[in-house]
Each structure stands twice: as structure tokens, then as C-alpha cells.
């Protein structure tokens, strides 16, 4: 591998651990699940304010992929935690994913209509 690939591989090590369910549930749930979601929402709000349709579209696509990743990461990480917290985290994450899906669909439809209007 090249030095760039090596760097990316090392840089994304925590995310790979989370994906495999090897990271602590609290870190995955609060850090990636809640924290990163707030960052993405904030970036989307800024893009809306600036009327950057291209950035909004990119963030919708990123958020869809991120939603799949976080559901899998939390689901797998829940196995290694207290059964109560693991089950609660799983249910909250599935509920969040359903809500996120509906929000992303509505945001995408809004963008389609805005593109169509010119």
C-alpha cells in the first residue's frame, strides 16, 4: 500500500473498530451517533442558509451512508455492553434511523423541487 493508504487506514482505525463492534457502546452511541449527527445537521443548516444546493445534496448522500454505518456500529457494539443499555441503544438507534430516513427523503424531495424550479 502507499503511504496515503496507510495513513487513511490508521486514521480510520476507530471507525473500523466501531463497525466491527469492538468499540465501547458509549463512545459509539454518544460520540458518533449523537455528536457527529449534530455536526452533520449543523453543516446542513449552514448549507441551507447559504443556499448551497450542491453541498446539501452531498450531505444528504453522506447522511444516508452514515445512517447505515451508525446503525450497524451501534448494533454490533451493543453486544459487549450491559444488556439493558445495549437493548435501549439498539431500539433508540433503529427509531433514529427510521426518523433520519424520513427526514432525508423529505430533504431530497425539497431539493428536487428546488432544482426543477431553477
N, C-alpha and C positions, 0 to 999 in steps of 0.2 A: 504494500500500500504506500501511497505517497504521504508526505508529511502532513498535507492538508487533511487527508482521510484519517490519519492517525489522530490529529488534533480534534476533528469532529467526533470521532469515536470516543475519545477521552472526555470531551466536553459534554457529550450527551449520556455519559455513564449513569448519572442519577435517573434520567428519564427511562433508560433501558432497564434499570433495576425496578423502577416503579411499574413498567409494563409487564415485567415478569412476576410481579407480586412480591418482590424481595425488599421493598422499601417499607418503612413503618406507615401504618394506615393514617395516623395523624398528619404526618408530613405530606402524604399524597392528597388526602382529603382537604386539609386546610391550605396547604401551600399551592398545590397545583389546582385542586378543584375550586376552592373559593378565591384564593389570591389571584391566580392567573386569569380566572374568569372575570374578575373585576378590572384587571388591566385591559383585557380584550374589549370589555364593554366600554371602558373609558376611551380607548382608541377609536372605537366605532362612533362614540358620541362626538369626538373631535372631528372625525371624517364627515359626519353629518353636518356639523356646524360649518365646516369649510366647504361643504357641497362637493366633496371628492368622491364621486361615484365609483371610480376605479379602486380606490382604497376600501370603500365599503364592500365592493364585490370581493376583493381579496380577503377581507376579514370574514365575510360570510363563509367563503370556502375554507379558510383556515379554521373557523369555529366549528364547522361540520366535522372536519377531520379530528380536531381537538376533542370534540364531544365523544367520538368513538374511542379515542385513546384514553380519556379520563375514566370513562365507564369501565373499560377493561382493566385499567390500572387499579382503580378502587376495588372492583370486584375481586381481583386476584389478591390484593393486599389485605382485604378483609379476612381472608382465611387465617392469617397469622396474628389476629388481634383477639381481644375479648369477644366472645360470641355476641353479646348484646350490642357492643359498638360496631362490630363487623356487620351484623344484620341491619342495624339502623343506617349505617353508611351506605350499604347496598341499596336499601329502599329509597333513601334520600337521593342517591345518585341516579337511580332509574327514573324517579319522578323529575329530577332536574333535567335529565336527558330528554324526556318527553316534552317538557316545557321548552327547552332550548330548541328542539326540533320545530315546534310550532312557531316560535319566535323567528327562527332562521327562515322558515318558509314565508312568513308574512313580510320579513325584511326583503327577501328575494323578490317577492311579488311587487313590493313597492318599487324596487329598483327597476324591474321590468317595465312597469308603468311609466316611470320617470324617463327611461331610455326611449320608450315609444313616443312620449310627448316631445322629445327633442331637447 
